[in-house]
Amino acid sequence: MASALRIAQSLDPSTSPTSVSRAELSEIDASTKAPALFFLISSVLWLLAGTAFALISSFKMHTPEFLGDYEWLTFGRVRTAHLNTVIYGWSVNAAFAVAFWLMARLSRSVLRHPTLLFVAGAFWNIGVSIGIFGILRGDSTSIEWLEMPSYVTPLLFVAYALIGAWAIITFRFGKSKHIYVSQWYILAALFWFPWLYSIAQIMMIFEPARGTVQALVNWWFAHNILGLWFTPIGLAAVYYFLPKVLGKPIHSYYLSVLGFWSLAFFYNWAGVHHLIGGPVPAWVLSAGIAASFMMVVPVIVTSINHHMTMVGSFSALKYSPTLRFIVFGAVSYTLTSLQGSSMAIRSWSEVTHFTHYTIGHAHWGMYAFFTMVMFGSIYYIMPRLMLKEWPSAALISTHFWATSIGIIIYVAALSIGGVLQGLALNDVENYPVFMDIVELTKKYLLSRSYAGILITVGHLAFAVNFAWMLIAPRAKSSTAPTLFRNPSSMVITR
């Protein structure tokens, strides 16, 4: 009972750790409030836009005539708009907000000159808006994850430079005597992203490389933008919120060190395994395959650290919204990473490559891991920014169950359908006509659309709760944290 109440208190914005005064935390949160809200509001708006594009493109996979009379809503354009809206709109905005809020908290430093962050945010979102408009009007580069027209690149670079600089300044002027594992991941991600983006832009857009080098650079960028930008931000959030909500330290500092450095060393090489069978030097593929297998080390190390931190506190999942999303995302990180390593097996790649299986894998990592972790982070951060609690626990519950069940169905449908699709593509005697294979996968694509509808319900519940929180008046008296159930009625077993 005491443990349940202690965990509930950690969710209350009015409480704070003994090592940092409540007044200091309030000052830090107040300094981050305006820019964080700007990025979070932007991210939610982009999430809704990306969800709409996702549904349209999903329905077009099994019903091609759906909205077929509109040139700017053809599958090639709307699917690309969905990808870039979700990646550069929702995900990057959410990552920015969570990253500099965590950096300010962990560094014990107020956010200096927040007005410049507004300028950076404006540049970023204007750039993404122009890029999405360009894609819909037919200006896409057709290079995966770099589809936005080249004329938006300067806007995005200026925006990122300002945001990255301010995170580093916040860290530099921090009062904390310790550097936490979450800060390692955030600082590394802030360095890796411009490195990846600039090299990819130069070698793919401005001064294109020739031949198979283009394919190598494209997969190097597309794979690493997930593994060296979104993954570090997601893991930084997990490493912060997991012990924060539970009210106990992370299981092992040394495991977190091993997990960080092994991720930094091996992931950079791993994306090349997606080119198995292509006209790529054998040694490059072998290096990529070896690195993909070695990625099992940081994944297992990190999952052990997270699991051992949760031991004795799993019942807290019954009532903590933040913890529920964070744990779902952490488990998804482990599973999708192991799945990614298995896709480096040559014989398995022959079956799964160029199929819906790969699409399911990408959504498992980008949505089930990163997006769910961002949802959990937002549920924790917003009450501390607004100094009031979430209006509806029912909407939070609807959000969690709709998105979690939806993404499980989504990944399962595309994984099963993708394997059957790959086996059929290799079985030319029984499937000599390509349209027979298309018909084979149709029911799995329908399941994908149904899952998308369920995910949309979750996103709408989240958006309504988010908007409600923004406009609802602050309670005159302090309120208890918004939980799924009352922890006083629970007994946590250890």
FIMARLUM-330064 format. One record per residue (C-alpha): residue in one letter; x, y, z. Coordinates in steps of 0.02 Angstrom, whole numbers, plus 50000, padded with zeros to 5 digits. Each point is the difference from the previous one (the first is absolute). Layout:
AXYZ...
***
This chain:
M500005000050000A501405012150043S500854995949836A498415003649902L499795016850085R501825004449971I499844996349814A498405010249992Q500895014550083S501364999349867L498655003349871D499385015550090P500695016349928S500005007850173T501314987950064S501865000149963P501564990450045T500895005050159S501635003549908V499205014049899S498885012950081R498215001849941A500325018349964E501484995849887L499004987149902S498575012349982E501185013049931I500734987649875D498284994249944A499405017949983S501485004349887T499594985449885K498125002150000A499715011649851P501204991949875A499554982450056L498155003549976F500365007249828F500904984249945L498724988550082I498515008949923S500874999349831S500354981550023V498184995950040L499385009649848W501244990849889L499494983550081L498205002949947A500525004949823G501134984949987T498614988650062A498845006449863F501334996949867A500334982750073L498184994849988I499845006049820S501584991049944S499504984250095F498294999149917K500795002849830M501034984150023H498434989149985T498795012549921P501035009549869E498515010149937F499775008250172L500205018949971G500714995349831D499355015649913Y501215011550093E501755001049929W500775006650160L499274985350097T500714986049894F500834986150100G501785005349958R499715017650064V498884996950150R501054985650068T501575010749985A499095014650083H499504988350142L501784994050027N500745017550005T498595007450103V500214986850134I501905000149997Y500425018549985G498375007150065W499374989650147S501564990250050V501335013549986N498935013350086A499614988050143A501834994950010F500565018250011A498785004050141V500404984550102A501885001749970F500225017950060W498784997650144L501004984950059M501645009149972A499415014950103R499394988850141L501534988850006S501225014549982R499065010250130S500075014749882V498675012349946L499755001749813R500895015849944H499305011349862P498444989449965T499465012449865L501314992949883L499234982850022F498365007349936V500945006549848A500794982849974G498314991550021A499215011949875F501374996749872W499854981250025N498114999149984I499945012249854G501324989549914V499034983950030S498385008249940I500835005849839G500784982849979I498354990750020F499155012149879G501414997049876I499794981150015L498125001249968R500265010949847G501264987749927D501695007150053S500564984650097T501814994549978S499434981650007I501434996350122E499314991050152W500005010750158L500705014449897E498485002949890M499745018350044P500595011949861S501745007250016Y499355017850018V499434996450179T501694993550059P500735017150050L498495003550112L500184983350088F501885002450023V499795017350079A498644993550115Y501004985050056A501585010250029L499085011450121I499164985750092G501584989650014A501015015050059W498755004150136A499994982350067I501905000450010I499955017150085T498754993350126F501174985550037R501525011450009F499245011650131G499244986050103K500234998950187S499944981150013K501624991550053H499534984049909I499744995749818Y498554988149987V499784986449870S498525009449925Q501155014849967W501244988849909Y498654994249881I499305017549971L501695008049967A500514985749885A498375001449903L500225018749981F501704996749921W499494985249893F498475007749918P500875014649909W501434988549952L498794987549922Y498875012949919S501385010849926I500984985649924A498424992249928Q499445016749926I501705003049920M500254982549931M498194997149945I499305017249953F501285013849973E501514990149935P499264982749965A501154985150013R500034987749856G499404982249982T499754988650148V500775013050117Q498315008749995A499144984550068L501324998250136V499825018250054N498104999049996W499914984750112W501385006750111F498965015750029A498284992050010H500564986750123N501075011350107I498725014050015L498964987650098G501444992050094L501105015150035W498705013850017F498304993550054T500664984950096P501175010250114I498615012650038G498804985850037L501254990950111A500425016450090A498165001750043V499874981950058Y501555001650109Y499295015850080F498154996150024L500144981750049P500975003050163K499165017050024V498244992850006L500524984850101G500975010550125K501584989549992P501645000749903I500344991049837H500604982250031S501805001749939Y501055014949953Y501294988849918L498724991349890S499405017049941V501795004749952L500224983749903G498325002349914F500415017749945W501734996849929S499544983849913L498535008949916A501155014149946F501304987949931F498944987049910Y498425008649937N500895011149874W500434984649895A498394990250017G498885007649865V500984992549855H499234982950030H498435006449910L501014999149838I500314981250009G499914993449824G500405016849921P501515005249897V500985005250154P501794994850046A499964983850099W501075006950141V498785014450027L498544988150017S500984988550115A500475014750112G498185005450006I499404982650042A501304998050138A499525017050074S498164995149995F500364984350100M501095009850122M498525011650031V499324986150108V501255005650134P499305017650034V498224993849980I500154985950126V501025010650121T498735014149994S498514988350017I500784991550152N500305017050080H498205005449969H499264983650057M501014999050159T499485017850041M498184994749984V500184984350107G498875001550151S499005014449925F499064992449854S498335003050086A500305018749980L499534997449817K498214998550057Y499845018450041S501455010349930P499665006749823T501815005449975L500694983350058R498804990149891F500525008949840I501855000050046V500054981350038F499044995949842G501265010049901A501504992450090V499404982349968S499665004449818Y501785006649985T500684983250053L498884989749885T500165010749844S501895001350021L500174981150011Q498874998549849G501125012249907S501544989550039S499124984449936M499655008849834A501885000149970I499974981049978R500244997649813S498744985849979W498685009550101S500335015949902E499614990549840V498244997450067T499635016450088H500885013049891F498875010249884T498464994450097H498765007350125Y501034991650137T501275014249988I498615013050016G499364991550156H501754999950073A500215018749968H498365004050086W500444988950147G501555010450031M499385017349955Y498274998650076A499934986150129F501675005450075F500345018449967T498245007249984M499334990550151V501485006250104M499645017849943F498184998150052G500554994250173S501235014450013I498675012849954Y498824992950131Y501345003550131I500645016749936M498385009249965P499375000750181R501665007550053L499915013249865M498175004350025L499964997450190K498394990149983E499534982149966W499294991349848P498115002549990S499514982149958A500734983350052A498724991549886L500735008849847I501754994750051S499404982050018T499155000949831H501595007049925F501094986250070W498914985249958A499525006149827T501795003749948S500804984950082I498744987549933G499985008949834I501884999449975I500084981750054I498694995549869Y500895011049873V501704991950025A499294982350012A498995002049839L501445007049899S501244987450072I498934984849960G499445007049833G501785005149959V500714982650031L498644992049893Q500325013149867G501874996450001L499754981249989A498805002449854L501205011649909N501334986450010D498784986349947V499845003949815E499264982849959N498445002250109Y499905019049982P500485004049820V498815014949993F500475014950109M498185005150027D499704983550090I501275005650130V499155016850013E498354991250032L500854989150131T500525015250103K498375009649984K499214993550162Y501565004850097L499945017449925L498175001250055S500554995350176R501305013749989S498645012749960Y498904994150143A501495001750116G500285017449931I498225004850043L500284993850178I501615010050014T499075015349935V498744998350141G501455000250123H500775015349919L498355009450006A499804995750185F501765006550032A499715016049900V498345003650088N500794997350171F501495010849951A498915014449938W498864998350151M501505001650116L500605015649910I498345009350018A499374993150166P500185012050148R501264995750133A499254992950160K500095011650149S500544985850113S501304986949962T499354984449915A500604982150001P500884993449845T498904992849863L500124981150020F499074985249929R499504994850177N500305005050180P501664993050063S499364999850180S498944985149952M501504990349937V501344989550080I501634999049904T500854983150014R501874999049999
***
